[in-house]
Amino acid sequence: MSRVVGIDPGTARLGYGVLDEGRGGQVSVVAFGVISTEPGDVGLRLHQVFLGLEALLAETKPDRAAVEQLFFGQNTTTALAVSQARGVALLALARAGVPVCEVTPSQVKQAVAGWGRADKRQVQLMVARLLNLDRVPEPDDAADALAVAWSALGADGRRR
Amino acid sequence: MSRVVGIDPGTARLGYGVLDEGRGGQVSVVAFGVISTEPGDVGLRLHQVFLGLEALLAETKPDRAAVEQLFFGQNTTTALAVSQARGVALLALARAGVPVCEVTPSQVKQAVAGWGRADKRQVQLMVARLLNLDRVPEPDDAADALAVAWSALGADGRRR
């Protein structure tokens, strides 16, 4: 069995999703949610993200992690802020000895929705369906993190 | 007396410069240099940056820190990588309880060279002169970090 944590980084909210994959390929949901931080000093927010992620990794002990690569959309200021949180997430993973696989947004869409240009909502609906959840996981950051985790399944040999 | 550390973030090299400012406004150099990391996994590099910065802060015990704000130049991939290291630096500062002042590149140029559009080399030459150093500090990242520290002097009331 192999456990993967998917991470959707952010300073206000970092989404996470933890999945187990059995030898036969069956997938089960271990946990998902967000680490939220209070508005204020960015250093303190990053510290909250770091502590929350440290606790999650200690509790769930994933074998590996998947983190989406960042690209530039319209909002470059947001991209820089997300990148800061991403650095803190990569640090927490390195300190916990969890190897990281970086996935692109189109790899995530392809893996989950079967189409590299699927829209955000399609991806979220497909995540719920693939994981046999009654409804789309909330908030969005948690659903996105589950999609990222899903896209990294089978990376140890078998491809979906 | 007040001690400020200036930081020029990066994954391969993080520059730092530590300055003391006396009550009369006299400034002395405490330390400057770079924290260098080995090529390889970005998480491990960020961890080296984090550990190096933790050690520097424990040793020099600055009262506050100055970190340059990032803007987008030509190379957006570099900006994202620098931003990751910047997040790790802000985390280390928050954990050490060091308040951070963010300065813009033009504030740094203005403070050091007297002109917000001075070029990189002018800024470095002026840093050496202002700090009574025989030559421009090397590598560039260390000189840049000293310039950032200089720009934050007097921020506790007196303005240069």
Chai-1 contact restraints between the chains, C-beta under 6 A:
chainA,res_idxA,chainB,res_idxB,connection_type,confidence,min_distance_angstrom,max_distance_angstrom,comment,restraint_id
A,V42,B,L90,contact,1.0,0.0,6.0,A-B,restraint_1
A,G43,B,L90,contact,1.0,0.0,6.0,A-B,restraint_2
A,G43,B,L93,contact,1.0,0.0,6.0,A-B,restraint_3
A,G43,B,A94,contact,1.0,0.0,6.0,A-B,restraint_4
A,G43,B,V100,contact,1.0,0.0,6.0,A-B,restraint_5
A,L44,B,A94,contact,1.0,0.0,6.0,A-B,restraint_6
A,L46,B,G87,contact,1.0,0.0,6.0,A-B,restraint_7
A,L46,B,L90,contact,1.0,0.0,6.0,A-B,restraint_8
A,L46,B,L91,contact,1.0,0.0,6.0,A-B,restraint_9
A,H47,B,L91,contact,1.0,0.0,6.0,A-B,restraint_10
A,H47,B,A94,contact,1.0,0.0,6.0,A-B,restraint_11
A,F50,B,L91,contact,1.0,0.0,6.0,A-B,restraint_12
A,L70,B,L80,contact,1.0,0.0,6.0,A-B,restraint_13
A,F72,B,T76,contact,1.0,0.0,6.0,A-B,restraint_14
A,T76,B,F72,contact,1.0,0.0,6.0,A-B,restraint_15
A,L80,B,L70,contact,1.0,0.0,6.0,A-B,restraint_16
A,L80,B,S83,contact,1.0,0.0,6.0,A-B,restraint_17
A,S83,B,L80,contact,1.0,0.0,6.0,A-B,restraint_18
A,S83,B,S83,contact,1.0,0.0,6.0,A-B,restraint_19
A,S83,B,Q84,contact,1.0,0.0,6.0,A-B,restraint_20
A,Q84,B,S83,contact,1.0,0.0,6.0,A-B,restraint_21
A,Q84,B,R86,contact,1.0,0.0,6.0,A-B,restraint_22
A,Q84,B,G87,contact,1.0,0.0,6.0,A-B,restraint_23
A,R86,B,Q84,contact,1.0,0.0,6.0,A-B,restraint_24
A,G87,B,L46,contact,1.0,0.0,6.0,A-B,restraint_25
A,G87,B,Q84,contact,1.0,0.0,6.0,A-B,restraint_26
A,G87,B,G87,contact,1.0,0.0,6.0,A-B,restraint_27
A,G87,B,V88,contact,1.0,0.0,6.0,A-B,restraint_28
A,V88,B,G87,contact,1.0,0.0,6.0,A-B,restraint_29
A,V88,B,L91,contact,1.0,0.0,6.0,A-B,restraint_30
A,L90,B,G43,contact,1.0,0.0,6.0,A-B,restraint_31
A,L90,B,L46,contact,1.0,0.0,6.0,A-B,restraint_32
A,L91,B,L46,contact,1.0,0.0,6.0,A-B,restraint_33
A,L91,B,H47,contact,1.0,0.0,6.0,A-B,restraint_34
A,L91,B,F50,contact,1.0,0.0,6.0,A-B,restraint_35
A,L91,B,V88,contact,1.0,0.0,6.0,A-B,restraint_36
A,L93,B,G43,contact,1.0,0.0,6.0,A-B,restraint_37
A,A94,B,G43,contact,1.0,0.0,6.0,A-B,restraint_38
A,A94,B,L44,contact,1.0,0.0,6.0,A-B,restraint_39
A,A94,B,H47,contact,1.0,0.0,6.0,A-B,restraint_40
A,V100,B,G43,contact,1.0,0.0,6.0,A-B,restraint_41
